Amino acid sequence: MAEVFEGVVQPVGGMFTWGVMLRDWRVLAIDGFDADLPDTDANAAEFGYAGSGENRSGYPRARVAAIHRGP
């Protein structure tokens, strides 16, 4: 299956297609997640909490984003 994929795969967007390029990188995938961190003063100051008021998260949260870029 990997050989078939490599034989037919090609970019859908070109150099000037909106959203395909990030600076000089062709973006293939973007994903992300939030991670709860230990509830320390340093983490709260650096990352903060998600939400606000009564809906605030119980722990500081770090948002992680990953970009897979192509050639």
C-alpha positions as CSV (number, residue, x, y, z in Angstrom):
1,M,0.0,0.0,0.0
2,A,2.9,2.4,0.8
3,E,4.3,1.9,-2.8
4,V,0.9,2.6,-4.3
5,F,0.5,5.8,-2.2
6,E,4.0,7.0,-3.1
7,G,3.3,6.4,-6.8
8,V,0.1,8.5,-7.0
9,V,0.3,11.1,-4.2
10,Q,0.8,14.7,-5.3
11,P,0.1,18.1,-3.8
12,V,-3.5,19.4,-4.1
13,G,-2.6,23.1,-3.8
14,G,0.1,25.0,-5.6
15,M,2.5,27.7,-4.4
16,F,-0.2,30.4,-4.6
17,T,-3.2,28.4,-3.2
18,W,-4.4,30.1,0.0
19,G,-3.4,28.2,3.1
20,V,-1.0,25.8,1.5
21,M,2.2,27.7,2.4
22,L,3.5,28.9,5.8
23,R,6.4,31.2,5.0
24,D,8.5,29.0,2.6
25,W,7.1,25.7,3.9
26,R,4.4,23.7,2.1
27,V,2.0,22.6,4.9
28,L,0.9,19.0,4.8
29,A,-0.9,18.8,8.1
30,I,-1.6,20.8,11.2
31,D,-2.8,19.3,14.5
32,G,-2.8,20.3,18.1
33,F,-3.9,19.6,21.7
34,D,-4.1,21.1,25.1
35,A,-2.1,19.6,28.0
36,D,-2.9,20.1,31.7
37,L,0.1,21.1,33.7
38,P,0.9,21.0,37.4
39,D,-0.9,23.7,39.3
40,T,2.1,25.9,40.3
41,D,2.4,29.6,40.4
42,A,5.1,29.5,37.7
43,N,3.0,27.4,35.3
44,A,-0.1,29.6,35.9
45,A,2.0,32.8,35.2
46,E,3.5,31.3,32.0
47,F,0.6,29.4,30.5
48,G,-2.6,30.6,32.3
49,Y,-5.9,28.7,32.6
50,A,-8.4,27.8,29.9
51,G,-11.8,29.5,30.2
52,S,-12.8,32.1,32.7
53,G,-14.8,32.6,35.9
54,E,-16.6,29.5,37.0
55,N,-15.7,27.8,33.7
56,R,-12.0,28.2,34.3
57,S,-9.9,25.0,34.0
58,G,-8.6,23.5,37.3
59,Y,-5.0,23.4,36.0
60,P,-2.9,25.6,33.9
61,R,-2.9,24.5,30.2
62,A,-0.3,24.5,27.5
63,R,-1.5,24.5,23.9
64,V,0.7,22.5,21.6
65,A,0.5,22.9,17.8
66,A,2.4,20.7,15.4
67,I,2.9,21.4,11.7
68,H,4.1,18.7,9.3
69,R,5.7,20.4,6.3
70,G,6.6,19.0,3.0
71,P,9.6,19.6,0.8
